[in-house]
Amino acid sequence: MGRTGMRLGMMATLLLAAGHAVTASAAPFQCVTAVHSVSDRDKMGSGDFSANGHWREVALSPHSVGYGPAAHREYELTVADGKVIMARPDGEQVEVRDQPRPEEGFAMLQVASPASWVEVGELAAVGTFDDLNFELDQIVEENGCGDDVLLPFRIAGHARSVTWSLDTQPEHKIGESRDEDVVIVGIYNRNDKARYFMVPGYNLHAHVVIPAQGLAGHLRNLELQPGAKLWLPGPAQE
């Protein structure tokens, strides 16, 4: 099926960074999921991060994932499991909010709301952000998703270390957390990277949630223990 339809792939194996393979659950997943995409790159490129959309215009489901900066880059925004996490530096600490007010805005937002999630397997040890990109590249190739792929994802596992950032104004923060359970959410895309704000040089943009610390931010690097579970979009449930 093309871009106008939902393309279905059958997962047989996950190719591991170490060069081995593990049998996955053979669960079907959707190669294309619609994304609610709001931005104005020209305006943002000129340094104007005023609101390009408002939360009253966004419909979230329990499966929603996403990311973006709030208006004026006041908060780093993470959407995970349908909940919005708003984080910004507060001196040495991090201030975290949820449930944005309907009138609050965002400079950019990318939100995908799959009809369901299917667990497709477990990852081997992922030592770097490059490894994560490689894993998703291999899954997309193995399942024939093609260059039109638009693939939200969800990963849950234990991080030996994770580097995250809050790309906010007037303060900016880069942090590193160690030995934490994490949830990683994001979107994978190849053919429209500028629109979906893929990390330069990669096919994905991801955020990390650290439940024990009650914070979330932009994912910069990570080291995951083997066994992290990967979820990809599934079909509508009857």
Backbone as CSV, one residue per row, in Angstrom:
resi,resn,N_x,N_y,N_z,CA_x,CA_y,CA_z,C_x,C_y,C_z
1,MET,0.835,-1.188,0.000,0.000,0.000,0.000,0.870,1.238,0.000
2,GLY,0.376,2.350,-0.513,1.155,3.574,-0.604,0.916,4.491,0.563
3,ARG,1.266,5.758,0.331,1.168,6.753,1.386,-0.276,7.010,1.791
4,THR,-1.223,6.727,0.890,-2.621,6.985,1.197,-3.231,5.926,2.088
5,GLY,-2.551,4.842,2.302,-3.090,3.780,3.138,-2.186,3.462,4.290
6,MET,-2.625,2.590,5.153,-1.829,2.146,6.281,-1.124,0.861,5.881
7,ARG,0.189,0.944,5.878,0.949,-0.189,5.371,1.272,-1.127,6.509
8,LEU,1.037,-2.428,6.288,1.182,-3.423,7.342,2.395,-4.290,7.066
9,GLY,3.273,-4.429,8.062,4.442,-5.282,7.922,4.380,-6.409,8.930
10,MET,5.028,-7.525,8.659,5.056,-8.636,9.586,6.454,-8.751,10.163
11,MET,6.560,-8.576,11.481,7.855,-8.656,12.154,8.252,-10.114,12.308
12,ALA,9.420,-10.477,11.780,9.943,-11.825,11.958,11.126,-11.813,12.916
13,THR,12.058,-10.867,12.745,13.216,-10.787,13.626,13.599,-9.344,13.858
14,LEU,14.274,-9.123,14.964,14.927,-7.846,15.211,16.418,-8.078,15.038
15,LEU,17.060,-7.285,14.192,18.493,-7.418,14.018,19.184,-6.592,15.094
16,LEU,20.069,-7.216,15.817,20.697,-6.569,16.950,21.966,-5.868,16.533
17,ALA,22.326,-4.851,17.306,23.528,-4.085,17.011,24.761,-4.966,17.016
18,ALA,24.716,-6.028,17.798,25.865,-6.930,17.881,25.965,-7.845,16.670
19,GLY,24.946,-7.803,15.791,25.005,-8.617,14.594,24.251,-9.918,14.715
20,HIS,23.561,-10.145,15.833,22.780,-11.355,16.020,21.319,-11.041,15.744
21,ALA,20.445,-12.011,15.908,19.019,-11.779,15.716,18.249,-12.507,16.800
22,VAL,17.091,-11.980,17.141,16.235,-12.617,18.124,14.846,-12.714,17.526
23,THR,14.184,-13.828,17.737,12.838,-13.981,17.219,11.887,-13.118,18.013
24,ALA,11.091,-12.343,17.307,10.106,-11.479,17.951,8.757,-12.176,17.959
25,SER,7.746,-11.437,18.340,6.441,-12.039,18.543,5.670,-12.232,17.246
26,ALA,6.228,-11.809,16.119,5.554,-11.890,14.822,4.254,-11.095,14.806
27,ALA,4.160,-10.087,15.670,2.968,-9.252,15.702,3.006,-8.264,14.540
28,PRO,1.890,-8.040,13.861,1.877,-7.069,12.771,1.967,-5.649,13.295
29,PHE,2.594,-4.769,12.532,2.595,-3.362,12.923,2.378,-2.489,11.698
30,GLN,1.888,-1.293,11.945,1.598,-0.335,10.893,2.860,0.450,10.548
31,CYS,3.202,0.504,9.270,4.377,1.271,8.842,4.097,2.768,8.766
32,VAL,2.831,3.155,8.654,2.462,4.566,8.533,1.365,4.882,9.533
33,THR,1.622,5.873,10.377,0.635,6.375,11.329,0.566,7.887,11.184
34,ALA,-0.620,8.428,11.119,-0.785,9.875,10.964,-0.160,10.614,12.142
35,VAL,0.421,11.770,11.849,1.024,12.616,12.878,0.369,13.993,12.831
36,HIS,-0.070,14.464,13.988,-0.549,15.845,14.128,0.694,16.720,14.203
37,SER,0.975,17.430,13.117,2.239,18.156,12.976,1.972,19.648,12.854
38,VAL,2.534,20.428,13.791,2.338,21.877,13.806,3.696,22.552,13.979
39,SER,4.039,23.472,13.063,5.280,24.229,13.202,5.302,25.333,12.157
40,ASP,6.247,26.227,12.299,6.538,27.246,11.285,8.050,27.420,11.295
41,ARG,8.726,26.669,10.434,10.188,26.634,10.474,10.798,27.995,10.154
42,ASP,10.195,28.729,9.219,10.748,30.037,8.875,10.681,30.982,10.074
43,LYS,9.554,30.998,10.741,9.393,31.877,11.902,10.336,31.469,13.029
44,MET,10.407,30.169,13.280,11.288,29.689,14.339,12.747,29.924,13.979
45,GLY,13.071,29.783,12.684,14.439,30.020,12.244,14.887,31.453,12.459
46,SER,13.925,32.373,12.492,14.256,33.784,12.743,14.321,34.099,14.223
47,GLY,14.084,33.077,15.069,14.143,33.275,16.517,12.806,33.567,17.158
48,ASP,11.724,33.489,16.376,10.386,33.745,16.901,9.735,32.419,17.277
49,PHE,9.637,32.161,18.575,9.059,30.911,19.069,7.692,31.145,19.705
50,SER,6.988,32.156,19.226,5.626,32.358,19.699,4.750,31.193,19.236
51,ALA,3.567,31.097,19.801,2.710,29.930,19.572,2.307,29.778,18.113
52,ASN,2.445,28.568,17.599,1.919,28.191,16.291,0.697,27.285,16.414
53,GLY,0.343,26.931,17.629,-0.831,26.116,17.906,-1.113,26.143,19.392
54,HIS,-2.289,25.636,19.774,-2.704,25.641,21.175,-3.247,24.267,21.549
55,TRP,-3.166,23.950,22.827,-3.546,22.621,23.276,-5.024,22.334,23.064
56,ARG,-5.854,23.357,22.995,-7.276,23.123,22.746,-7.515,22.499,21.372
57,GLU,-6.504,22.565,20.498,-6.627,22.032,19.141,-6.098,20.602,19.026
58,VAL,-5.611,20.051,20.120,-4.937,18.752,20.082,-5.782,17.703,20.796
59,ALA,-6.069,16.615,20.107,-6.784,15.488,20.706,-5.781,14.388,21.027
60,LEU,-5.724,13.991,22.279,-4.819,12.927,22.716,-5.609,11.687,23.081
61,SER,-4.988,10.533,22.865,-5.558,9.258,23.293,-4.578,8.608,24.271
62,PRO,-4.972,7.524,24.937,-4.033,6.841,25.839,-2.786,6.308,25.134
63,HIS,-2.802,6.252,23.789,-1.655,5.750,23.033,-0.769,6.866,22.468
64,SER,-1.116,8.113,22.706,-0.406,9.230,22.073,1.022,9.374,22.578
65,VAL,1.938,9.679,21.641,3.319,10.018,21.963,3.701,11.243,21.142
66,GLY,4.656,12.022,21.649,5.066,13.179,20.862,6.058,14.065,21.585
67,TYR,6.354,15.218,20.946,7.409,16.093,21.459,7.285,17.475,20.834
68,GLY,7.964,18.431,21.450,8.038,19.779,20.909,8.403,20.785,21.987
69,PRO,8.675,22.027,21.610,8.862,23.093,22.581,7.558,23.864,22.783
70,ALA,7.305,24.294,24.009,6.178,25.172,24.279,6.412,26.535,23.632
71,ALA,5.377,27.353,23.609,5.522,28.712,23.103,6.645,29.424,23.851
72,HIS,7.448,30.174,23.091,8.601,30.917,23.620,9.645,29.993,24.267
73,ARG,9.538,28.704,23.938,10.461,27.687,24.476,10.487,27.717,25.997
74,GLU,9.327,27.975,26.574,9.241,28.050,28.033,9.391,26.675,28.674
75,TYR,8.894,25.640,27.995,8.979,24.262,28.489,9.426,23.336,27.360
76,GLU,10.086,22.243,27.735,10.280,21.097,26.848,9.043,20.224,27.001
77,LEU,8.416,19.849,25.893,7.175,19.088,25.917,7.425,17.640,25.522
78,THR,6.899,16.728,26.315,6.947,15.300,26.008,5.542,14.734,26.175
79,VAL,5.082,13.985,25.183,3.806,13.281,25.283,4.107,11.788,25.335
80,ALA,3.676,11.145,26.404,3.916,9.708,26.580,2.670,9.072,27.163
81,ASP,2.173,8.040,26.491,0.977,7.326,26.948,-0.186,8.285,27.175
82,GLY,-0.293,9.271,26.298,-1.408,10.195,26.337,-1.302,11.316,27.346
83,LYS,-0.204,11.371,28.083,-0.026,12.403,29.103,1.059,13.383,28.664
84,VAL,0.851,14.656,28.969,1.797,15.708,28.608,2.680,16.027,29.811
85,ILE,3.989,16.008,29.587,4.961,16.370,30.616,5.670,17.629,30.142
86,MET,5.598,18.677,30.949,6.200,19.970,30.623,7.339,20.207,31.613
87,ALA,8.562,20.331,31.105,9.728,20.449,31.989,10.574,21.647,31.594
88,ARG,11.146,22.307,32.607,12.077,23.404,32.367,13.033,23.502,33.539
89,PRO,14.243,24.028,33.323,15.205,24.168,34.411,14.716,25.170,35.454
90,ASP,15.063,24.874,36.685,14.793,25.779,37.806,16.034,25.773,38.689
91,GLY,17.041,26.538,38.266,18.337,26.470,38.946,18.955,25.109,38.726
92,GLU,19.326,24.442,39.798,19.900,23.098,39.700,18.825,22.021,39.580
93,GLN,17.584,22.398,39.794,16.482,21.445,39.765,15.736,21.540,38.437
94,VAL,14.692,20.735,38.305,13.825,20.763,37.129,12.388,20.943,37.603
95,GLU,11.724,21.943,37.050,10.304,22.147,37.327,9.493,21.355,36.319
96,VAL,8.535,20.571,36.795,7.729,19.721,35.923,6.256,20.019,36.151
97,ARG,5.532,20.167,35.041,4.087,20.350,35.063,3.440,19.310,34.158
98,ASP,2.140,19.107,34.375,1.364,18.317,33.426,0.041,19.030,33.197
99,GLN,-0.803,18.452,32.360,-2.123,18.988,32.052,-2.049,20.461,31.636
100,PRO,-1.458,20.737,30.486,-1.418,22.121,30.019,-2.828,22.682,29.852
101,ARG,-2.965,23.957,30.091,-4.265,24.618,29.927,-4.605,24.714,28.439
102,PRO,-5.879,24.643,28.089,-6.264,24.665,26.672,-5.733,25.870,25.920
103,GLU,-5.626,27.016,26.592,-5.175,28.234,25.913,-3.660,28.320,25.797
104,GLU,-2.929,27.420,26.465,-1.473,27.431,26.357,-1.055,26.949,24.975
105,GLY,0.054,27.504,24.470,0.474,27.196,23.118,1.814,26.503,23.041
106,PHE,2.166,26.122,21.812,3.449,25.487,21.538,3.998,26.065,20.248
107,ALA,5.313,26.166,20.189,5.967,26.633,18.963,6.002,25.539,17.916
108,MET,6.179,24.301,18.366,6.186,23.130,17.489,5.640,21.956,18.264
109,LEU,4.887,21.101,17.587,4.386,19.893,18.226,4.225,18.803,17.181
110,GLN,4.686,17.610,17.515,4.506,16.410,16.704,3.876,15.353,17.606
111,VAL,2.652,14.939,17.300,1.947,13.957,18.125,1.375,12.863,17.238
112,ALA,1.672,11.624,17.569,1.094,10.456,16.902,0.235,9.699,17.897
113,SER,-0.912,9.244,17.433,-1.851,8.526,18.304,-2.252,7.212,17.637
114,PRO,-1.404,6.186,17.736,-1.739,4.903,17.106,-3.056,4.343,17.632
115,ALA,-3.726,3.573,16.808,-4.959,2.924,17.251,-4.687,1.958,18.393
116,SER,-3.503,1.359,18.393,-3.084,0.448,19.463,-1.571,0.321,19.393
117,TRP,-0.998,-0.274,20.414,0.424,-0.635,20.412,0.540,-2.149,20.410
118,VAL,1.506,-2.677,19.658,1.813,-4.100,19.723,3.276,-4.264,20.121
119,GLU,3.514,-5.158,21.054,4.889,-5.453,21.456,5.503,-6.372,20.416
120,VAL,6.587,-5.919,19.777,7.157,-6.684,18.675,8.442,-7.418,19.063
121,GLY,8.948,-7.210,20.248,10.134,-7.940,20.655,10.966,-7.185,21.663
122,GLU,12.134,-7.756,21.969,13.066,-7.159,22.912,14.361,-6.797,22.198
123,LEU,14.947,-5.700,22.621,16.198,-5.238,22.035,17.388,-5.808,22.793
124,ALA,18.483,-5.999,22.076,19.746,-6.315,22.742,20.244,-5.043,23.419
125,ALA,21.404,-5.095,24.020,21.985,-3.908,24.624,22.139,-2.820,23.567
126,VAL,21.613,-1.650,23.852,21.735,-0.488,22.975,22.703,0.464,23.653
127,GLY,23.884,0.643,23.052,24.940,1.379,23.726,24.976,2.858,23.439
128,THR,24.341,3.285,22.331,24.391,4.685,21.925,23.111,5.060,21.188
129,PHE,22.928,6.351,20.958,21.828,6.829,20.124,21.957,6.260,18.713
130,ASP,23.191,6.143,18.222,23.424,5.535,16.909,22.862,4.119,16.854
131,ASP,23.068,3.340,17.924,22.552,1.973,17.965,21.033,1.956,17.857
132,LEU,20.381,2.889,18.560,18.925,2.946,18.504,18.459,3.235,17.089
133,ASN,19.094,4.177,16.423,18.745,4.486,15.043,18.960,3.265,14.146
134,PHE,20.065,2.542,14.354,20.367,1.345,13.573,19.291,0.285,13.769
135,GLU,18.869,0.074,15.013,17.838,-0.930,15.276,16.558,-0.617,14.498
136,LEU,16.129,0.629,14.557,14.901,0.996,13.865,15.081,0.933,12.352
137,ASP,16.266,1.328,11.851,16.545,1.176,10.425,16.350,-0.273,9.988
138,GLN,16.893,-1.200,10.766,16.827,-2.610,10.401,15.395,-3.125,10.422
139,ILE,14.628,-2.718,11.423,13.236,-3.159,11.508,12.447,-2.671,10.305
140,VAL,12.647,-1.422,9.944,11.952,-0.844,8.792,12.340,-1.570,7.509
141,GLU,13.633,-1.856,7.342,14.104,-2.560,6.142,13.547,-3.975,6.094
142,GLU,13.621,-4.695,7.195,13.172,-6.083,7.231,11.690,-6.221,6.910
143,ASN,10.926,-5.185,7.221,9.485,-5.268,7.037,8.991,-4.525,5.805
144,GLY,9.931,-4.057,4.971,9.557,-3.465,3.702,8.692,-2.231,3.806
145,CYS,8.937,-1.418,4.832,8.095,-0.240,5.027,8.335,0.830,3.972
146,GLY,9.522,0.876,3.377,9.802,1.857,2.342,10.098,3.233,2.911
147,ASP,10.355,4.173,2.007,10.747,5.517,2.438,9.580,6.346,2.946
148,ASP,8.337,5.919,2.718,7.177,6.645,3.212,6.883,6.338,4.681
149,VAL,7.722,5.569,5.315,7.493,5.165,6.699,7.311,6.379,7.603
150,LEU,6.320,6.292,8.469,6.065,7.301,9.502,5.653,6.529,10.743
151,LEU,6.626,6.278,11.617,6.519,5.212,12.607,6.749,5.726,14.027
152,PRO,5.700,6.002,14.781,5.905,6.256,16.206,6.345,4.978,16.913
153,PHE,7.069,5.138,17.998,7.552,3.969,18.736,7.560,4.253,20.227
154,ARG,7.587,3.161,20.990,7.627,3.234,22.449,8.554,2.133,22.939
155,ILE,9.493,2.468,23.796,10.448,1.502,24.353,10.429,1.637,25.865
156,ALA,10.404,0.532,26.568,10.479,0.545,28.028,11.584,-0.404,28.464
157,GLY,12.489,0.080,29.294,13.591,-0.757,29.742,14.371,-0.080,30.847
158,HIS,15.568,-0.602,31.085,16.430,-0.080,32.139,17.680,0.518,31.502
159,ALA,17.936,1.775,31.836,19.084,2.484,31.265,20.248,2.480,32.243
160,ARG,21.400,2.004,31.766,22.613,2.184,32.557,22.949,3.663,32.640
161,SER,22.701,4.377,31.543,22.858,5.830,31.548,21.990,6.413,30.449
162,VAL,21.547,7.640,30.650,20.768,8.343,29.639,21.081,9.826,29.750
163,THR,21.389,10.434,28.615,21.651,11.871,28.555,20.439,12.545,27.929
164,TRP,19.929,13.565,28.600,18.725,14.260,28.155,18.950,15.763,28.235
165,SER,18.094,16.505,27.540,18.232,17.953,27.583,16.867,18.608,27.619
166,LEU,16.854,19.815,28.171,15.701,20.701,28.138,16.127,21.906,27.309
167,ASP,15.677,21.941,26.063,16.115,22.978,25.123,15.191,24.189,25.253
168,THR,15.276,24.829,26.407,14.350,25.874,26.801,15.055,27.222,26.895
169,GLN,14.245,28.263,27.009,14.752,29.617,27.232,14.058,30.214,28.452
170,PRO,14.722,31.045,29.265,16.090,31.556,29.038,17.188,30.583,29.492
171,GLU,16.809,29.560,30.250,17.792,28.576,30.695,17.740,27.339,29.809
172,HIS,18.872,26.676,29.694,19.012,25.421,28.942,19.714,24.440,29.867
173,LYS,19.299,23.183,29.809,19.900,22.206,30.722,20.182,20.901,30.009
174,ILE,21.356,20.337,30.253,21.703,18.979,29.822,21.960,18.168,31.075
175,GLY,21.294,17.021,31.187,21.444,16.178,32.363,21.783,14.752,31.991
176,GLU,22.349,14.043,32.933,22.637,12.610,32.755,22.104,11.865,33.966
177,SER,21.358,10.806,33.706,20.813,9.967,34.763,21.358,8.559,34.581
178,ARG,21.580,7.888,35.693,22.163,6.546,35.648,21.306,5.550,36.417
179,ASP,21.307,4.314,35.897,20.650,3.192,36.564,19.180,3.504,36.851
180,GLU,18.438,3.809,35.775,17.034,4.195,35.899,16.171,3.407,34.925
181,ASP,14.966,3.054,35.368,13.955,2.575,34.430,13.504,3.765,33.587
182,VAL,13.327,3.540,32.292,12.971,4.628,31.383,11.895,4.180,30.407
183,VAL,11.179,5.164,29.894,10.284,4.982,28.761,10.746,5.954,27.688
184,ILE,10.989,5.452,26.494,11.448,6.273,25.377,10.341,6.303,24.333
185,VAL,9.970,7.499,23.912,8.931,7.650,22.900,9.456,8.536,21.781
186,GLY,8.960,8.310,20.580,9.422,9.145,19.477,8.765,8.764,18.172
187,ILE,9.304,9.356,17.103,8.806,9.126,15.752,9.998,8.871,14.838
188,TYR,9.840,7.899,13.950,10.847,7.546,12.954,10.306,7.947,11.584
189,ASN,11.145,8.636,10.764,10.719,9.063,9.434,11.931,9.235,8.536
190,ARG,11.743,9.011,7.225,12.839,9.144,6.261,12.605,10.209,5.199
191,ASN,11.362,10.394,4.780,11.125,11.179,3.569,10.706,12.624,3.827
192,ASP,10.501,13.018,5.076,10.063,14.385,5.385,10.651,14.805,6.726
193,LYS,11.967,14.675,6.829,12.629,14.843,8.124,12.490,16.242,8.695
194,ALA,12.506,17.248,7.822,12.389,18.622,8.316,11.028,18.855,8.960
195,ARG,9.981,18.331,8.333,8.630,18.540,8.859,8.479,17.942,10.254
196,TYR,9.035,16.749,10.450,8.850,16.052,11.718,10.010,16.263,12.690
197,PHE,10.962,17.104,12.305,12.069,17.501,13.174,12.904,16.301,13.622
198,MET,13.294,15.462,12.653,14.225,14.400,12.954,15.565,15.002,13.386
199,VAL,16.242,14.324,14.294,17.561,14.787,14.726,18.487,14.803,13.509
200,PRO,19.213,15.889,13.260,20.085,15.948,12.073,21.014,14.746,11.981
201,GLY,21.024,14.101,10.812,21.865,12.934,10.583,21.214,11.617,10.959
202,TYR,19.975,11.671,11.494,19.290,10.450,11.937,17.884,10.400,11.355
203,ASN,17.226,9.259,11.560,15.870,9.060,11.066,14.846,9.065,12.198
204,LEU,15.180,9.662,13.308,14.259,9.648,14.441,14.425,10.884,15.310
205,HIS,13.403,11.130,16.097,13.420,12.131,17.162,12.783,11.440,18.354
206,ALA,13.449,11.470,19.500,12.967,10.729,20.667,13.080,11.565,21.932
207,HIS,12.179,11.297,22.857,12.232,11.860,24.204,12.252,10.717,25.202
208,VAL,12.737,11.013,26.400,12.829,10.000,27.439,12.061,10.459,28.666
209,VAL,11.339,9.529,29.262,10.646,9.750,30.530,11.355,8.918,31.591
210,ILE,11.661,9.548,32.723,12.302,8.856,33.844,11.316,8.896,35.012
211,PRO,10.477,7.870,35.153,9.386,7.934,36.135,9.857,8.178,37.567
212,ALA,10.952,7.551,37.980,11.396,7.696,39.372,11.803,9.124,39.697
213,GLN,12.256,9.860,38.696,12.646,11.253,38.903,11.519,12.219,38.566
214,GLY,10.458,11.705,37.965,9.332,12.552,37.613,9.653,13.572,36.550
215,LEU,10.572,13.259,35.642,10.935,14.229,34.609,10.997,13.576,33.241
216,ALA,11.059,14.428,32.225,11.170,13.975,30.842,11.911,15.038,30.058
217,GLY,12.543,14.632,28.964,13.262,15.589,28.140,13.677,14.978,26.819
218,HIS,14.327,15.796,26.027,14.836,15.372,24.719,15.963,14.357,24.915
219,LEU,15.893,13.229,24.212,16.901,12.180,24.333,18.122,12.515,23.493
220,ARG,19.291,12.569,24.145,20.544,12.842,23.449,21.397,11.596,23.292
221,ASN,21.457,10.764,24.312,22.251,9.535,24.227,21.739,8.571,25.279
222,LEU,22.074,7.289,25.130,21.580,6.298,26.074,22.406,5.033,26.003
223,GLU,22.346,4.289,27.095,22.886,2.936,27.154,21.835,2.079,27.845
224,LEU,21.176,1.225,27.058,20.114,0.378,27.575,20.621,-1.030,27.844
225,GLN,20.165,-1.607,28.942,20.447,-3.018,29.194,19.668,-3.880,28.199
226,PRO,20.156,-5.096,27.933,19.389,-6.001,27.062,18.010,-6.261,27.646
227,GLY,17.045,-6.472,26.761,15.706,-6.843,27.201,14.694,-5.719,27.180
228,ALA,15.091,-4.523,26.750,14.113,-3.427,26.633,13.029,-3.829,25.630
229,LYS,11.796,-3.572,25.973,10.671,-3.969,25.125,10.328,-2.854,24.143
230,LEU,10.060,-3.253,22.906,9.733,-2.323,21.843,8.278,-2.499,21.426
231,TRP,7.546,-1.377,21.399,6.179,-1.363,20.902,6.115,-0.504,19.650
232,LEU,5.351,-0.978,18.649,5.104,-0.243,17.418,3.592,-0.192,17.190
233,PRO,3.116,0.700,16.300,1.676,0.853,16.117,1.005,-0.412,15.599
234,GLY,-0.121,-0.727,16.194,-0.914,-1.877,15.774,-2.205,-1.440,15.127
235,PRO,-2.994,-2.402,14.660,-4.269,-2.085,14.017,-5.316,-1.654,15.043
236,ALA,-6.400,-1.106,14.553,-7.504,-0.734,15.430,-8.040,-1.982,16.117
237,GLN,-8.371,-1.842,17.387,-8.886,-2.967,18.157,-10.394,-3.011,18.059
238,GLU,-10.936,-4.209,17.899,-12.383,-4.356,17.776,-13.026,-4.333,19.148
